[in-house]
Amino acid sequence: FKMAYENGYHNATDKNVLYKISQAKEHIAHWKKHGYPTGEFIGIKEFEGVNDDVKWHLRKKELTVVTGVPNSGKSEFLNFMAYKAAVNLGYKTLFFSFEDNLDKHIESFINRHSSKRLKDRTEIEESISEAFVQDHFYFYNHTQRSSKLEEIIVVCRKVKEEKGLDIIVIDPF
């Protein structure tokens, strides 16, 4: 809540519950002159859209929620997005994947990077892909640790300080 208040959140009991046009005018004028803020384009041309108003970019310090029915591909979509952000922007991602087998999750990124199945990779291809995955992806060991939000926040801060961190994926929570 401290961070939310520092970034503009106000309790519903505050007097100024409604945001007024006069408050938005400065931002609107800036957008008119310089365009809408777009964030980072992660390199998927299909997400670029057909006009300036339809784009999907990744913005740091924002929360994005991916939702859908079970087994609809949400985790695979998140893995794909994180991988594209790593390849095209050098982003680093921390995964809290409470339903994934950690070994399989890591192998899926090695597979994605090498573009080859496990049995078809050479030792050199394996080594290059492992190095890429180790430099860009971190996997919370949920088999040995807590799934409490407090623990997740502590781990996020620690990894951010030690490794630098651009994306946090909590799947599912």
Residue frames as qw, qx, qy, qz and C-alpha x, y, z in Angstrom:
[[0.000, 0.884, 0.467, 0.000, 0.00, 0.00, 0.00],
 [0.341, -0.715, 0.107, 0.601, 2.91, 2.33, 0.69],
 [0.313, -0.108, 0.602, 0.727, 4.10, 2.02, -2.92],
 [0.132, 0.622, 0.706, 0.311, 0.55, 2.40, -4.21],
 [0.148, -0.905, -0.290, 0.273, 0.07, 5.65, -2.26],
 [0.353, -0.563, 0.316, 0.677, 3.44, 6.95, -3.47],
 [0.202, 0.021, 0.705, 0.680, 2.32, 6.31, -7.06],
 [0.261, -0.101, -0.270, -0.921, -1.02, 8.07, -6.88],
 [0.394, -0.394, -0.821, -0.124, -3.44, 5.63, -5.21],
 [0.239, -0.271, 0.313, -0.878, -6.04, 7.25, -2.96],
 [0.102, 0.212, 0.913, -0.333, -8.37, 5.55, -0.57],
 [0.076, -0.505, -0.706, -0.490, -12.01, 5.46, -1.74],
 [0.290, -0.771, -0.501, 0.266, -12.97, 7.51, 1.32],
 [0.320, -0.235, 0.093, 0.913, -10.83, 10.41, 0.06],
 [0.303, 0.650, 0.259, -0.647, -12.73, 13.46, -1.21],
 [0.346, 0.595, -0.442, -0.575, -11.35, 13.28, -4.79],
 [0.703, 0.041, 0.708, -0.053, -12.77, 9.92, -5.80],
 [0.681, 0.645, 0.343, 0.054, -13.42, 10.96, -9.41],
 [0.497, -0.207, 0.340, 0.771, -10.64, 11.85, -11.81],
 [0.298, 0.816, 0.251, -0.427, -11.46, 15.05, -13.67],
 [0.681, 0.639, 0.188, 0.304, -10.77, 16.10, -17.25],
 [0.011, 0.962, -0.221, 0.161, -8.79, 19.05, -15.94],
 [0.638, -0.568, 0.511, 0.093, -6.40, 16.58, -14.28],
 [0.806, 0.152, 0.509, 0.262, -5.86, 14.71, -17.56],
 [0.433, 0.895, 0.072, -0.074, -5.39, 17.72, -19.86],
 [0.144, -0.808, 0.536, 0.197, -1.62, 17.98, -19.35],
 [0.550, -0.153, 0.801, 0.183, -1.10, 14.32, -20.31],
 [0.612, 0.608, 0.506, -0.006, -3.46, 14.59, -23.26],
 [0.246, 0.942, -0.156, -0.166, -1.62, 17.66, -24.58],
 [0.300, -0.606, 0.706, 0.211, 1.70, 15.84, -24.25],
 [0.619, 0.141, 0.765, 0.107, 0.34, 12.79, -26.12],
 [0.522, 0.802, 0.262, -0.125, -1.05, 15.01, -28.87],
 [0.137, 0.902, -0.380, -0.153, 2.39, 16.50, -29.42],
 [0.068, -0.581, 0.810, 0.038, 4.57, 13.41, -28.82],
 [0.659, 0.039, -0.688, -0.302, 2.25, 10.42, -29.24],
 [0.834, -0.470, -0.015, -0.290, 1.02, 7.88, -26.70],
 [0.269, -0.609, 0.742, -0.075, 3.58, 6.17, -24.48],
 [0.826, 0.242, -0.404, -0.311, 4.33, 2.80, -26.03],
 [0.786, -0.445, 0.427, -0.035, 6.77, 1.05, -23.76],
 [0.183, -0.478, 0.786, 0.347, 9.08, -1.57, -25.25],
 [0.823, 0.333, -0.187, -0.420, 8.11, -3.37, -28.43],
 [0.665, -0.409, 0.624, 0.000, 9.21, -6.95, -27.88],
 [0.023, 0.436, -0.754, -0.491, 9.59, -7.85, -31.53],
 [0.347, 0.310, 0.885, 0.023, 6.39, -9.66, -32.45],
 [0.036, -0.001, -0.385, -0.922, 5.13, -8.00, -35.60],
 [0.275, -0.476, -0.768, -0.328, 1.62, -9.43, -35.16],
 [0.341, -0.653, -0.521, 0.431, 1.34, -7.39, -31.95],
 [0.235, -0.097, 0.114, 0.960, 2.32, -4.18, -33.72],
 [0.293, 0.633, 0.543, -0.467, -1.24, -3.73, -34.99],
 [0.461, 0.528, 0.541, 0.465, -2.67, -2.12, -38.07],
 [0.076, 0.841, 0.110, 0.525, -2.74, 1.46, -36.86],
 [0.206, 0.457, -0.492, 0.711, -1.19, 3.62, -34.17],
 [0.557, -0.418, 0.226, -0.681, -4.00, 2.94, -31.72],
 [0.972, -0.129, 0.004, -0.195, -3.70, -0.87, -31.70],
 [0.468, 0.552, -0.633, 0.275, -0.39, -1.98, -30.25],
 [0.850, -0.520, -0.080, -0.026, 0.80, -4.26, -27.51],
 [0.411, 0.607, -0.496, 0.465, 4.04, -3.28, -25.90],
 [0.718, -0.377, -0.487, 0.324, 5.63, -4.24, -22.64],
 [0.046, -0.812, 0.138, -0.566, 5.88, -1.46, -20.11],
 [0.477, 0.033, -0.681, 0.556, 8.10, -1.73, -17.07],
 [0.035, 0.048, 0.537, -0.841, 6.56, -0.99, -13.68],
 [0.618, -0.013, -0.111, -0.778, 3.11, -2.01, -14.88],
 [0.473, -0.028, 0.846, -0.243, 1.04, -5.01, -13.95],
 [0.530, 0.198, -0.535, -0.628, -0.25, -7.14, -16.79],
 [0.599, -0.049, 0.711, -0.365, -2.72, -9.91, -16.02],
 [0.388, 0.184, -0.755, -0.495, -3.12, -12.82, -18.41],
 [0.513, 0.015, 0.676, -0.529, -6.29, -14.72, -17.70],
 [0.585, 0.184, -0.559, -0.558, -8.32, -17.46, -19.29],
 [0.928, -0.196, 0.014, -0.317, -9.84, -20.87, -18.76],
 [0.619, -0.487, 0.605, 0.115, -7.55, -23.68, -17.55],
 [0.643, -0.004, 0.667, 0.375, -5.34, -25.28, -20.21],
 [0.473, 0.836, 0.270, -0.072, -5.87, -22.46, -22.71],
 [0.722, 0.411, 0.018, 0.556, -2.16, -21.70, -23.18],
 [0.204, -0.971, 0.012, -0.122, -1.61, -18.86, -20.70],
 [0.674, -0.590, 0.334, 0.293, 1.67, -20.28, -19.36],
 [0.704, 0.207, 0.431, 0.526, 3.00, -20.97, -22.83],
 [0.224, 0.878, 0.220, 0.363, 2.05, -17.44, -23.89],
 [0.391, -0.908, 0.147, 0.026, 3.88, -15.98, -20.87],
 [0.754, -0.302, 0.409, 0.415, 6.95, -18.10, -21.58],
 [0.579, 0.514, 0.390, 0.498, 6.92, -16.99, -25.22],
 [0.016, 0.964, 0.095, 0.249, 6.60, -13.31, -24.29],
 [0.559, -0.765, 0.269, 0.174, 9.41, -13.54, -21.73],
 [0.764, -0.021, 0.436, 0.475, 11.62, -15.32, -24.26],
 [0.431, 0.712, 0.299, 0.467, 11.00, -12.69, -26.97],
 [0.213, -0.969, 0.044, -0.115, 11.72, -9.92, -24.44],
 [0.702, -0.526, 0.359, 0.318, 15.00, -11.64, -23.54],
 [0.694, 0.231, 0.445, 0.517, 16.08, -12.13, -27.16],
 [0.307, 0.730, 0.319, 0.521, 15.04, -8.71, -28.47],
 [0.173, -0.898, 0.031, -0.404, 15.54, -6.48, -25.42],
 [0.414, 0.347, -0.676, 0.502, 17.90, -8.41, -23.16],
 [0.574, -0.518, 0.117, -0.624, 15.25, -8.57, -20.44],
 [0.205, 0.153, -0.916, 0.309, 15.62, -10.83, -17.43],
 [0.666, -0.337, -0.265, -0.610, 12.61, -12.70, -16.03],
 [0.120, -0.198, 0.860, -0.455, 11.95, -14.33, -12.67],
 [0.598, -0.181, -0.597, -0.503, 9.38, -17.13, -12.76],
 [0.371, -0.111, 0.738, -0.552, 7.22, -18.26, -9.88],
 [0.611, 0.091, -0.561, -0.551, 5.62, -21.22, -11.63],
 [0.480, -0.305, 0.656, -0.496, 3.94, -23.16, -8.86],
 [0.888, 0.172, 0.292, -0.310, 2.42, -25.83, -11.10],
 [0.668, 0.632, -0.388, -0.052, 5.45, -26.42, -13.34],
 [0.917, -0.211, 0.066, 0.333, 8.11, -29.06, -12.97],
 [0.157, -0.886, 0.242, 0.365, 11.22, -26.90, -12.68],
 [0.479, -0.258, 0.693, 0.473, 13.40, -29.18, -14.81],
 [0.429, 0.524, 0.677, 0.288, 10.82, -29.25, -17.62],
 [0.088, 0.961, 0.196, -0.174, 10.34, -25.49, -17.40],
 [0.267, -0.726, 0.443, 0.454, 14.07, -24.86, -17.79],
 [0.482, 0.019, 0.771, 0.416, 14.31, -27.43, -20.61],
 [0.385, 0.755, 0.529, 0.036, 11.48, -25.67, -22.43],
 [0.041, 0.955, -0.113, -0.271, 13.58, -22.49, -22.57],
 [0.383, -0.453, 0.686, 0.422, 16.70, -24.36, -23.67],
 [0.493, 0.365, 0.757, 0.227, 14.56, -25.99, -26.37],
 [0.265, 0.908, 0.300, -0.124, 13.08, -22.66, -27.43],
 [0.110, -0.863, 0.330, 0.366, 16.51, -21.03, -27.67],
 [0.361, -0.322, 0.781, 0.395, 18.20, -23.85, -29.57],
 [0.645, 0.362, -0.179, -0.649, 15.17, -24.49, -31.79],
 [0.540, 0.232, -0.798, -0.134, 15.94, -28.17, -31.43],
 [0.860, -0.410, -0.149, -0.265, 14.51, -31.00, -29.39],
 [0.570, -0.684, 0.453, -0.044, 16.66, -32.41, -26.61],
 [0.856, -0.055, 0.474, 0.200, 17.76, -35.51, -28.51],
 [0.660, 0.644, 0.217, 0.321, 18.69, -33.47, -31.61],
 [0.064, -0.979, 0.184, -0.062, 20.96, -30.86, -29.94],
 [0.718, 0.343, -0.411, 0.445, 24.73, -31.02, -30.10],
 [0.605, -0.463, -0.371, 0.531, 26.76, -30.37, -26.95],
 [0.258, 0.018, 0.056, 0.964, 27.76, -26.95, -28.30],
 [0.281, -0.469, -0.431, -0.718, 24.14, -26.01, -29.05],
 [0.625, -0.572, -0.528, 0.053, 23.17, -27.24, -25.62],
 [0.541, -0.296, -0.249, 0.747, 25.90, -25.21, -23.95],
 [0.077, 0.196, 0.189, 0.959, 25.05, -22.00, -25.83],
 [0.435, -0.530, -0.473, -0.553, 21.35, -22.32, -25.02],
 [0.648, -0.506, -0.490, 0.290, 22.00, -23.15, -21.37],
 [0.392, -0.127, -0.140, 0.900, 24.18, -20.02, -21.04],
 [0.146, -0.348, -0.307, -0.873, 21.44, -17.87, -22.60],
 [0.587, -0.566, -0.517, -0.261, 18.79, -19.29, -20.27],
 [0.631, -0.390, -0.406, 0.533, 21.04, -18.89, -17.22],
 [0.265, 0.003, -0.017, 0.964, 21.70, -15.22, -18.11],
 [0.241, -0.224, -0.278, -0.903, 18.06, -14.28, -18.72],
 [0.696, -0.376, -0.380, -0.480, 15.74, -16.51, -16.67],
 [0.021, -0.274, 0.780, -0.563, 15.47, -17.29, -12.98],
 [0.637, -0.279, -0.613, -0.374, 13.19, -19.93, -11.53],
 [0.439, -0.492, 0.443, -0.607, 11.89, -19.81, -7.97],
 [0.321, 0.095, -0.940, 0.060, 12.35, -23.20, -6.31],
 [0.610, -0.323, 0.001, -0.724, 8.76, -23.68, -5.14],
 [0.839, -0.112, -0.530, -0.040, 9.52, -27.27, -4.12],
 [0.608, -0.079, -0.509, 0.605, 11.71, -26.03, -1.27],
 [0.089, 0.014, -0.230, 0.969, 10.21, -22.67, -0.39],
 [0.207, 0.499, 0.622, -0.567, 7.01, -20.93, 0.58],
 [0.184, 0.471, 0.606, 0.614, 4.33, -19.71, -1.81],
 [0.164, -0.791, -0.445, 0.385, 3.33, -16.87, 0.50],
 [0.326, 0.888, 0.156, 0.285, 3.19, -13.40, -1.01],
 [0.362, -0.897, 0.241, 0.082, 5.64, -12.08, 1.58],
 [0.716, -0.270, 0.523, 0.375, 8.25, -14.62, 0.46],
 [0.599, 0.576, 0.415, 0.370, 7.62, -13.80, -3.20],
 [0.062, 0.989, 0.012, 0.136, 8.21, -10.09, -2.54],
 [0.534, -0.715, 0.401, 0.208, 11.45, -10.79, -0.64],
 [0.732, 0.033, 0.546, 0.406, 12.75, -13.02, -3.46],
 [0.444, 0.798, 0.298, 0.279, 11.80, -10.44, -6.11],
 [0.135, -0.977, 0.164, -0.004, 13.73, -7.72, -4.31],
 [0.642, -0.509, 0.506, 0.270, 16.77, -9.94, -3.79],
 [0.696, 0.277, 0.526, 0.402, 16.92, -11.11, -7.42],
 [0.278, 0.926, 0.178, 0.181, 16.37, -7.55, -8.68],
 [0.291, -0.901, 0.306, 0.095, 19.30, -6.32, -6.58],
 [0.637, -0.388, 0.607, 0.273, 21.62, -9.20, -7.47],
 [0.550, 0.179, 0.703, 0.413, 20.79, -9.91, -11.11],
 [0.218, 0.229, -0.239, -0.918, 18.76, -7.03, -12.42],
 [0.245, 0.361, 0.897, -0.067, 15.20, -7.93, -13.23],
 [0.166, 0.032, -0.323, -0.931, 12.73, -6.69, -15.83],
 [0.660, -0.176, -0.413, -0.602, 9.80, -9.11, -15.64],
 [0.252, -0.144, 0.853, -0.434, 8.23, -11.12, -12.85],
 [0.600, -0.084, -0.579, -0.545, 5.86, -13.94, -13.80],
 [0.354, -0.111, 0.772, -0.516, 3.65, -15.47, -11.12],
 [0.631, 0.144, -0.504, -0.572, 1.90, -18.45, -12.68],
 [0.263, -0.701, -0.389, -0.537, -0.59, -19.15, -11.14],
 [0.134, 0.125, -0.591, 0.786, -1.19, -17.42, -7.85]]
